[in-house]
Amino acid sequence: MSLPDVDADVLVAGGGAAGLVVATRLALDGRSVTVASSATPATLLSTGRILLDHDDPEAEEWASFFLAQFRRQGAHYVMSKRPVVAITNLGTGMRQSLTSPLFDWTSKDRDVAVVGLVGNSDLDPDLVSLEMGRSRRAKPRPYWFSPSFSPELDPGGFAEELGNVLMNDVAEGTVVLPPLPHNTPYGLLAELRKRSGKKVVEAATPLSWPGRRFQSLLEGTAERLGVRILRDRRLLSIDVNGREANRALLSSGVRTQRATFNGLVLATGNVVSGGLAVSGREVVDPLGLFRVSSARASGISSRQLRATLSSGLVTRRGKAVTTDGVSLRNVFAVGSLLRGMSYPLGRGLGDVMVHAWEIAPAVEEAL
Ligand SMILES: Cc1cc2nc3c(=O)[nH]c(=O)nc-3n(C[C@H](O)[C@H](O)[C@H](O)COP(=O)(O)OP(=O)(O)OC[C@H]3O[C@@H](n4cnc5c(N)ncnc54)[C@H](O)[C@@H]3O)c2cc1C
């Protein structure tokens, strides 16, 4: 069983932060781009909080383009001059460069109440308060609230009820909530802010709505520029012809799909996302085509974990190198698939996206 063939200037395998950024920049330059992505990206699991190299002009270029695109989709971020410390849902600190002054909880906030919602395990106010007291950060006051309405099924009822409680029963001026679902990014927080008259923010939280929202902002940006995103599509194999590749096979379940292209970008992530795999004690390329090696790394006590996270595809001038040592002239690799780029050894989303932004002109040159 096969799906209709795909033909594009550039095929991007992997639709996380790296793949979507490179695809967006190529589409901006008028290229036809298809992204094929197989499963949940690490981007969606992350906190969506971004640390950039503030001295890098490319980071500024990336930010000025993407922040304008995000604003059009209802998410208002600013790039701070220096990193700001965000507070996580565990009460720990985390540096970030892009902040939404309206909705991010940061160490600058004073007079803070942390409100847990019964049934929502993303934020435990007692735990946060304990951790912040222990690390001598300003200790927030913990509250619990049991909502009668589901924020997902009845956002209006939820906002009205909680808005009244925050206005009448919470003394503090800043209220921290767990991330809430809504069809516009941060829509419910804005509504609660209006109803309660308080600053209502959320903690930096992985495996929850912030990562999903960030993923959907990136997908929205790419699609607005004409990028075609094929979800549930795995790159199965690549036909290599001498020093280049122009054909690949994709799959969705039992169905396959042929793809032809002038350039290929591998953005399939690290072991977390399936772009790399572990075989015995080795990290390998699951396509069995490319060379993998590890970078020097420190900072993680487990030797195995460090070796896994520091491993990645070998590239020469951005081009993927095969196990025979040939660098393919039109096949590039970006993102956490590269050695040394995996979080927390690399800076995470910020490095991944700026690198993907930088590499797009080289991809175009190779077409
Ligand atoms: C729990 C968690 C929390 C994190 N928190 C932070 C944080 O707070 N700040 C930060 O900066 N970074 C954080 N990170 C790291 C950050 O998420 C990653 O650095 C970044 O998302 C990597 O982006 P990527 O595009 O390289 O990979 P991904 O986002 O993983 O995208 C790769 C995509 O390729 C797909 N794929 C794999 N193989 C194939 C194939 N053969 N064919 C087609 N598609 C394929 C995968 O399914 C996936 O969808 C966190 C990561 C995790 C897991």
Ligand as a Chemical Component Dictionary entry (heavy atoms), coordinates in Angstrom:
data_LIG
# 
_chem_comp.id                   LIG 
_chem_comp.type                 NON-POLYMER 
_chem_comp.pdbx_formal_charge   0 
_chem_comp.three_letter_code    LIG 
# 
loop_
_chem_comp_atom.comp_id 
_chem_comp_atom.atom_id 
_chem_comp_atom.alt_atom_id 
_chem_comp_atom.type_symbol 
_chem_comp_atom.charge 
_chem_comp_atom.model_Cartn_x 
_chem_comp_atom.model_Cartn_y 
_chem_comp_atom.model_Cartn_z 
_chem_comp_atom.pdbx_ordinal 
LIG C1  C1  C 0 11.597 16.614 29.040 1  
LIG C2  C2  C 0 12.470 17.598 28.304 2  
LIG C3  C3  C 0 12.607 18.884 28.793 3  
LIG C4  C4  C 0 13.408 19.809 28.119 4  
LIG N1  N1  N 0 13.489 21.076 28.594 5  
LIG C5  C5  C 0 14.171 22.008 27.891 6  
LIG C6  C6  C 0 14.198 23.345 28.326 7  
LIG O1  O1  O 0 13.613 23.700 29.339 8  
LIG N2  N2  N 0 14.884 24.267 27.582 9  
LIG C7  C7  C 0 15.528 23.900 26.451 10 
LIG O2  O2  O 0 16.126 24.776 25.804 11 
LIG N3  N3  N 0 15.537 22.636 26.016 12 
LIG C8  C8  C 0 14.874 21.685 26.712 13 
LIG N4  N4  N 0 14.854 20.392 26.268 14 
LIG C9  C9  C 0 15.631 20.070 25.067 15 
LIG C10 C10 C 0 14.893 20.521 23.818 16 
LIG O3  O3  O 0 13.573 20.064 23.866 17 
LIG C11 C11 C 0 15.630 19.961 22.601 18 
LIG O4  O4  O 0 16.953 20.472 22.591 19 
LIG C12 C12 C 0 14.980 20.348 21.280 20 
LIG O5  O5  O 0 13.598 20.206 21.342 21 
LIG C13 C13 C 0 15.543 19.465 20.170 22 
LIG O6  O6  O 0 14.913 19.803 18.965 23 
LIG P1  P1  P 0 15.134 18.907 17.668 24 
LIG O7  O7  O 0 14.335 19.543 16.592 25 
LIG O8  O8  O 0 16.569 18.665 17.466 26 
LIG O9  O9  O 0 14.508 17.483 18.030 27 
LIG P2  P2  P 0 12.952 17.026 18.321 28 
LIG O10 O10 O 0 12.206 18.205 18.840 29 
LIG O11 O11 O 0 13.046 15.839 19.126 30 
LIG O12 O12 O 0 12.436 16.716 16.856 31 
LIG C14 C14 C 0 12.837 15.589 16.142 32 
LIG C15 C15 C 0 11.633 14.981 15.442 33 
LIG O13 O13 O 0 12.074 14.046 14.462 34 
LIG C16 C16 C 0 11.241 12.903 14.512 35 
LIG N5  N5  N 0 11.936 11.752 13.918 36 
LIG C17 C17 C 0 12.840 10.900 14.465 37 
LIG N6  N6  N 0 13.232 9.979  13.573 38 
LIG C18 C18 C 0 12.552 10.251 12.429 39 
LIG C19 C19 C 0 12.530 9.666  11.140 40 
LIG N7  N7  N 0 13.265 8.596  10.819 41 
LIG N8  N8  N 0 11.720 10.217 10.199 42 
LIG C20 C20 C 0 10.946 11.304 10.465 43 
LIG N9  N9  N 0 10.948 11.909 11.685 44 
LIG C21 C21 C 0 11.738 11.387 12.633 45 
LIG C22 C22 C 0 10.960 12.734 15.987 46 
LIG O14 O14 O 0 9.830  11.907 16.179 47 
LIG C23 C23 C 0 10.717 14.198 16.384 48 
LIG O15 O15 O 0 9.378  14.538 16.151 49 
LIG C24 C24 C 0 14.090 19.431 26.938 50 
LIG C25 C25 C 0 13.956 18.129 26.431 51 
LIG C26 C26 C 0 13.138 17.217 27.099 52 
LIG C27 C27 C 0 12.986 15.831 26.522 53 
# 
loop_
_chem_comp_bond.comp_id 
_chem_comp_bond.atom_id_1 
_chem_comp_bond.atom_id_2 
_chem_comp_bond.value_order 
_chem_comp_bond.pdbx_ordinal 
LIG C1  C2  SING 1  
LIG C2  C3  SING 2  
LIG C2  C26 DOUB 3  
LIG C3  C4  DOUB 4  
LIG C4  N1  SING 5  
LIG C4  C24 SING 6  
LIG N1  C5  DOUB 7  
LIG C5  C6  SING 8  
LIG C5  C8  SING 9  
LIG C6  O1  DOUB 10 
LIG C6  N2  SING 11 
LIG N2  C7  SING 12 
LIG C7  O2  DOUB 13 
LIG C7  N3  SING 14 
LIG N3  C8  DOUB 15 
LIG C8  N4  SING 16 
LIG N4  C9  SING 17 
LIG N4  C24 SING 18 
LIG C9  C10 SING 19 
LIG C10 O3  SING 20 
LIG C10 C11 SING 21 
LIG C11 O4  SING 22 
LIG C11 C12 SING 23 
LIG C12 O5  SING 24 
LIG C12 C13 SING 25 
LIG C13 O6  SING 26 
LIG O6  P1  SING 27 
LIG P1  O7  DOUB 28 
LIG P1  O8  SING 29 
LIG P1  O9  SING 30 
LIG O9  P2  SING 31 
LIG P2  O10 DOUB 32 
LIG P2  O11 SING 33 
LIG P2  O12 SING 34 
LIG O12 C14 SING 35 
LIG C14 C15 SING 36 
LIG C15 O13 SING 37 
LIG C15 C23 SING 38 
LIG O13 C16 SING 39 
LIG C16 N5  SING 40 
LIG C16 C22 SING 41 
LIG N5  C17 SING 42 
LIG N5  C21 SING 43 
LIG C17 N6  DOUB 44 
LIG N6  C18 SING 45 
LIG C18 C19 SING 46 
LIG C18 C21 DOUB 47 
LIG C19 N7  SING 48 
LIG C19 N8  DOUB 49 
LIG N8  C20 SING 50 
LIG C20 N9  DOUB 51 
LIG N9  C21 SING 52 
LIG C22 O14 SING 53 
LIG C22 C23 SING 54 
LIG C23 O15 SING 55 
LIG C24 C25 DOUB 56 
LIG C25 C26 SING 57 
LIG C26 C27 SING 58 
# 
